Amino acid sequence: MSEPRCVEIAVQASGGGKVAIKEYGKITSNWGVSMSRRFEIPEDWDQDQIDEFQIDQRQHLRELIEPVDQAEFDERYAQRDWND
């Protein structure tokens, strides 16, 4: 019987949020950031190697994307008390 075989790994990390800019949330600003990569895996890797690689790569992408996500939040948070 044939078994499914993993031939490619996709790794993705994303972040985003929403900040109320005006009092009572009349104006809000949303954002989202995402980064993904696809890897061809060696045919001789077992599932444990695949899992470890995928977890490591996700953490790496998270470390890359978190500063971008934080900057987006900081920009909007600074505007939260904006007035007409």
GUTORLUM-741608 format. One record per residue (C-alpha): residue in three letters; x, y, z. Coordinates in nm, 3 decimals, always signed. Layout:
<recs>
REC type      xx      yy      zz
REC  ALA       X       Y       Z
...
</recs>
This chain:
<recs>
REC type      xx      yy      zz
REC  MET  +0.000  +0.000  +0.000
REC  SER  +0.131  +0.345  -0.091
REC  GLU  +0.181  +0.599  +0.183
REC  PRO  +0.171  +0.979  +0.150
REC  ARG  +0.519  +1.128  +0.134
REC  CYS  +0.615  +1.482  +0.226
REC  VAL  +0.804  +1.629  -0.071
REC  GLU  +0.797  +1.994  +0.029
REC  ILE  +0.772  +2.199  +0.347
REC  ALA  +0.595  +2.535  +0.365
REC  VAL  +0.678  +2.760  +0.659
REC  GLN  +0.483  +3.075  +0.738
REC  ALA  +0.474  +3.336  +1.012
REC  SER  +0.230  +3.625  +1.035
REC  GLY  +0.118  +3.897  +1.269
REC  GLY  -0.128  +4.181  +1.276
REC  GLY  -0.371  +4.369  +1.488
REC  LYS  -0.610  +4.658  +1.530
REC  VAL  -0.574  +4.984  +1.723
REC  ALA  -0.856  +5.231  +1.792
REC  ILE  -0.719  +5.569  +1.686
REC  LYS  -1.008  +5.793  +1.793
REC  GLU  -1.202  +5.795  +2.116
REC  TYR  -1.461  +5.517  +2.143
REC  GLY  -1.304  +5.335  +1.849
REC  LYS  -1.474  +5.546  +1.581
REC  ILE  -1.161  +5.522  +1.368
REC  THR  -0.945  +5.212  +1.371
REC  SER  -0.632  +5.108  +1.190
REC  ASN  -0.572  +4.746  +1.097
REC  TRP  -0.255  +4.585  +0.971
REC  GLY  -0.119  +4.250  +0.881
REC  VAL  +0.229  +4.130  +0.794
REC  SER  +0.322  +3.790  +0.662
REC  MET  +0.630  +3.606  +0.544
REC  SER  +0.650  +3.258  +0.400
REC  ARG  +0.911  +3.032  +0.244
REC  ARG  +0.896  +2.697  +0.072
REC  PHE  +1.167  +2.435  +0.095
REC  GLU  +1.232  +2.118  -0.097
REC  ILE  +1.337  +1.858  +0.155
REC  PRO  +1.591  +1.580  +0.106
REC  GLU  +1.430  +1.250  +0.015
REC  ASP  +1.611  +1.066  +0.293
REC  TRP  +1.472  +1.280  +0.578
REC  ASP  +1.239  +1.112  +0.823
REC  GLN  +0.934  +1.277  +0.981
REC  ASP  +1.125  +1.380  +1.295
REC  GLN  +1.382  +1.568  +1.084
REC  ILE  +1.104  +1.735  +0.886
REC  ASP  +0.922  +1.842  +1.204
REC  GLU  +1.237  +1.981  +1.365
REC  PHE  +1.331  +2.174  +1.051
REC  GLN  +0.982  +2.318  +1.016
REC  ILE  +0.971  +2.432  +1.379
REC  ASP  +1.318  +2.588  +1.353
REC  GLN  +1.230  +2.772  +1.032
REC  ARG  +0.903  +2.901  +1.176
REC  GLN  +1.091  +3.043  +1.474
REC  HIS  +1.341  +3.206  +1.239
REC  LEU  +1.061  +3.372  +1.039
REC  ARG  +0.892  +3.481  +1.359
REC  GLU  +1.214  +3.652  +1.470
REC  LEU  +1.227  +3.834  +1.135
REC  ILE  +0.863  +3.941  +1.131
REC  GLU  +0.811  +4.045  +1.494
REC  PRO  +1.007  +4.374  +1.464
REC  VAL  +0.804  +4.467  +1.155
REC  ASP  +0.479  +4.383  +1.333
REC  GLN  +0.587  +4.580  +1.642
REC  ALA  +0.676  +4.885  +1.430
REC  GLU  +0.331  +4.875  +1.268
REC  PHE  +0.170  +4.860  +1.612
REC  ASP  +0.390  +5.139  +1.754
REC  GLU  +0.305  +5.371  +1.464
REC  ARG  -0.067  +5.322  +1.516
REC  TYR  -0.051  +5.332  +1.894
REC  ALA  +0.121  +5.672  +1.874
REC  GLN  -0.180  +5.796  +1.674
REC  ARG  -0.444  +5.665  +1.915
REC  ASP  -0.525  +6.010  +2.059
REC  TRP  -0.535  +6.182  +1.721
REC  ASN  -0.783  +6.472  +1.705
REC  ASP  -0.965  +6.639  +1.414
</recs>
